[in-house]
Amino acid sequence: MSSRNPVWINGKYRISKRLGGGSFGDIYLGVTAANEKVAIKFEKHGARCPQLRHEYKVYREMLGCLGFGRVFFFGTHENYNVMVMELLGPSLEVSRKRQRRRQEARNLMRRCQHLAKTKNARELAVCGRQLGPCSVQSGRVPETREHAPLESSGRP
C-alpha cells in the first residue's frame, strides 16, 4: 500500500493514509470520488484465521441497529481481502486515555451504549465473544447529538 500512485479499491475508494493495524490486518483512511471519508480494512489472503468476510456479514446483519456503522464493499485487491466501511471514531480505550480528567459523563454514556449494542448483537446471535473497550469505536456523532454510535473493530 506504499505506492506513490493513488490506489483505488473497487474503482470508488482511494486510499489516503494508514490509520492503524492489529493482528488481523491494517486500516487505512479512504476517500470516495465525492470526497467523503471511509475506513478501508485489509486482511492478507493467506491469513491463518481470516475474519474480514465474517465481520462484513455481521455488519450487514446489524444494518439499522443502533451503534453499528454501514459497510459499503467487500472484495479483493491484489493479495488482500478488503472491506470498506463508514469511518468511525477512536476506541473507548483511546478516548479514556485522551480525556482522563473530563470523561466521566461522556464515557458513562458510551458505556451504556456499548452495553445496549452488545445486548442487541447477542440477541441476534452474531456475537459469541466478549466485546471489550479496545474493540469498540465511537462513531460520528449525528447532527442531533443525541448519541454517539459505537462500533466493534473485530478485536477480542
N, C-alpha and C positions, 0 to 999 in steps of 0.2 A: 504493500500500500504506500510505498515511499516514492512513487513515480512523480516526475515533475509535470507531466501532462495530466489534466484533470481525469479522474477515474469516475465513470458513470455506472451506476447499478440499475439494471433494467431500463436503461435509456432515460430515466426520470430523476434519479437521485445522484448528485455529485458529492463525492467525499471531500470534506473540508479539512478536518484535523482530528487527531486521536484524542479521545476523552478519557480512556482508561481501559482496563482489562482485568482478567482474572484467569482462573484455572480452565474456564470453558471457552475463552476467546477474547476478542477485543471489541471495543465500542468506539465508533467514530461519529463525529458531528457530520451531518449531511445537509445538503441544501437542495430544494426542489427547483424546477425551472421557474416557478413563481416566487422564488427567494424565501420559502418557508423552511424553517429548521426542522430536521428529523434526526433520530438516532439510527445508526446502522450498525448492527451486530454481526460479527464474523466468527465463524467456527470452522476450523480445518476439517476437510473431508475425512481424513483418517483419524479423527478424534476417538480416543478409547471409549468414551461414554458420550456419544452425541446427544445433545439436549435441545438444540435450537428448533428443530422441527416440532418437538413436543411442546416447547414453550410457545411457539406460534399457534398451535392448536388450542392451547389453554387460553391464550389471549382472544382467539376467535370465539371460544365458548363463553368467555366472560364479557363479550361485547355488550355494552349498555349497562353493566353492573357498576355501581358506584366504586370509584377508586381504581379502575383498570383503564389503561391507555389503549389507543387504537393501534392496530398493526396495518400496514399498507402493502407489504410484499414479503414473500418468502421464495427463495430460489437459490441459484448458484452463481458464483462469479469466480472464474479461474479455479483455484483449488479450495474454495471455501463455500460453505452454506452461509446464506446471508438473510437477515431479517431486517426490514425497515419498519420503524415504529415511531409513534409520537415521542418527541423529545421531552423527557421528564426532568425533574429537579434532582437535587442531591439526596443521598440516602439519609435515613434518620440518624445514623451514626455520625455522618459528616455534619449534619445540621446541629447535632448535640455538641460536637466539638467546637463548631464555629460560634455558637451562641450560648455558651455556658451560663452567662450572667442573666440573660433576658429570655430564657427559653421556656420557662415553666408553663405558661398558658398555651403557647403555640404547640409545644411538644405534647401536652396533655391532649389537645385537640387531635393531633396527628396520631397519638397512640390509640385514642378512641376509634379513629377511622381505620387504623391498622387492625384493631380487633373486629370491627364490623366487616372489613374486607376479608379477613381470614375466615370468619364465620360464613360469609357468602361462598367463598371458594370451597370450603369443606362441605357445605350443604349441597353444592353442585358436584361433589366428589371429584374435583380436579386437583386437590391439594392434599397429599398424604404425608407431607413432612412439615416440620416447624418453620415458620417464617420469622426470622429474627430481624433486628434493626439494621443489619448490614445488607439485607436482601430486599429492603423496601425503600423505594424512592418517592419523594413528593413530586407531584405533577405540577403542571402550570396552574396557577390559581385562576379560576374562572372570573369573568368580568364581575359577577355578583359578589365575589369574595366571601361566599358562604362556607366553602370548604376547599381544601387542597387535596386533589386526588392522590392516591398512593399507588405504587407500582412495585411488583416483585421483579428483581433482576435475574432470578433463577439461581441465585447462590444460596446454599443451605444455611 
